[in-house]
Amino acid sequence: MIGKTLYVDFGRGESGSGLSWEDAKSSLNDLLNDPFVYYTCVIQRQVVHARVRGGVSSEAVRARKGYDMQGYLVVHDAEFEFKYPESVPITDGGLPYFIFAPGVVFADCSFTLRMPDGENASGLNDDKSGKNGGHSAWSIPDIGGGDGYGNYDEVELCGDRIYFFRCAIYLYGGNGGDGADGSSYIAESGYPTSDFVVGTNGGNGGCPGGACLGTNGAVILDSCSIEIVAGSCGNGGNGGNGWEGGQGGNSGDMSLGPQCRISALKIYDCDITAIWRPSFHAGDGGSGEEWFYPLYQSQQEGNGGNGGDVVLLKDPIDIRCSFIRGSNISKTIDMSGVSAGKGGPHAPFTYTADGQTVTRYTGGGQAGSIKWENSLSLIYCGEMINTEVQMSVPHLGTSRDVMIPDVTLLYGNRPHLHNVKAVLDFPMAAVYLEDARADAGSLRLNNIRPYPNRAQADTVDIELHIGTPPSPPDGIVIQSVENPKPNTIPELYSAGGDIRGSYDCWLSTPDISFPSKFGQNAEYGIRITSSKPGQIKGGYPGGGWIGNWFPPGWLVDGADGNDSKPDGGTANGAFTWWNWSASDGTPGKGAPANQYHPAGEDGRVSTAYDIDYPSGGYVSVVFV
């Protein structure tokens, strides 16, 4: 081999020796599998630079087994875009991947990996419910020669030890397909009449697909720019209309486990931006229509179907690394474009009985919820030095139940943290989906942890910008239904909600493994600076804070009682245990006696603890 520079031109029809642009290799595969290149790099221990031009390649790159360049082959200026169906990944029994080049250094290269979208569903299943939307998946022909295809909801960029230097890497997850709407049909048996119309359930939306980088954890990222955009779930289908309305299809069920992931051995001086800003909604419940019951010679109210749920079993973006230095990492999860399904409508209908016109209402379906089944985290790390990380959750979506999952900024098994700044922006913005039933929604607050137990840390500055969650709509009667029977309690429909807590407070500060210096102006140690939360009101009629105790940080007022819940709601006490004073919450007033109930009792003030949170010890918490 003459010299230490070779050339690759993606635009050439066939490969030459690679010694000049006029005689360049036509692909990286020809370069990586050239025995003279391997001999020069591995046997002679000489660095070979490969210059690349000729446009963007969509071809998978694979070195022959045993060809480990051990850092002596440097590939410059290559551009890759892997997308379906042009690119066919490599399958070796695990996740498919596109680059197998052990020991190769990619310098000033660009990589783009796009997962395909799932197909939208149409038609019905055998039970006449809507078909489910397709998952985002890469369909790969059976390399064993069969007629079958393998469908993979996660695909990797690379499959072994690779060094990325000054590279731009883009990972784009695929979107799930939409579920089909349910149908309306006449039930065959088991219902009061032979022509009873039933609405069937809508189909579930498909799962997004995961675009991954180095899930085996063997890659090294140095001075790279990385962008991760996770895909959206498919929309759920709407339930069918009928005398019994169908249930809307769920969206967002990540039970198959697809995620966009980075798993690296080391990260140096990189900028990593991870974004999940989905747009999808669960299906709405079908309408429940009035129907005539011959046995009683009267009109009967139908029941609307429930709205579909958004079920999220995993964090959509997972970042893991053993060692991080000098990097900036940000992650945004914005659910403002996500909504649970609405319940079937609560609608009036009239009929004549005994010469009188009677107004009744069909039963409305319950609105759906957004359910996080696992915690969110910014990054899982072993050691982090001179690094800034930021996590933003600007909106939690629209649903009957607004659930805030556990959040841990810096996750890991006793991680070492040195000169780290971490910011969590959590304004607690959400929208309540009004429910057509008397059942009210809820806001569930879980634990926020800046870092895990037993972190080994110094010079760590953590800012928590925690907002005040929206109070549920006031628990008022929005519809009183005329009831022909005297002296009975009318049906009440409320747009209210309650606020629920977990065993954990909204913020926990675990121990670190060695003592540190404290105070707002300390030169080392851990300082947690948190915005002071505001005030929320218990929204359900007669409700207040429901749970084992009130969360430190928010002032909670109890709601006044009404005909549905006569007793006033409970308020919480001042927050002296967080080292700042505040007035007690205001308990709700009991509803006055009337023909439906005796007078309700006034609420009370509940105090969780009467001690101050210790300002000494391992962690100093400073409110601003």
Secondary structure, 3 states (H helix, E strand, C coil): CCCCEEEEECCCCCCCCCCCHHHCECCHHHHHCCHHHHHHHHHCCCCEEEEEECCEECCCEECCCCCCCCCCEEEECCEEEECCCCCCCECCCCCCEEEECCCEEEECCEEEEECCCCCCCCCECCCCCECCCCCCCEEEECCCCCCCEEEECEEEEECCCEEEECCEEEEECECCCCCCCCCEEECCCCCCCCCCEEECCCCCCCCCEEEEECCCCCEEEECCEEEEECCCCCCCCCCCCECECCCCCCECCCCCCCCEEEEEEEEECCEEEEEECCEEECCCCCCECCEEECCCCEEECCECCCCCCEEECCCCEEEEEEEEECCEEEEEEECCEEECCCCCCCCEEEEEECCEEEEEECECCCCCCEEECCCEEEEEEEEEEEEEEEEEEEECCEECEEECCCEEEEECCCCEEEEEEEEEEECCCCEECCCCCCCCEEEEECCEECCCCCEEEEEEEEEEEECCCCCCCCCCEEEECCCCCCCCCCCEEECCEEEEECCCCCECCCCECCCCCCCCCCCCCEEEEECCCCEEECCCCCCCEECCCCCCCCEEECCCCCCCCCCCCCEECCCHHHCCCCCCCCCCCCCCCCCCCCCCCCCCEECCCCCCCCCCCCCEEEEC
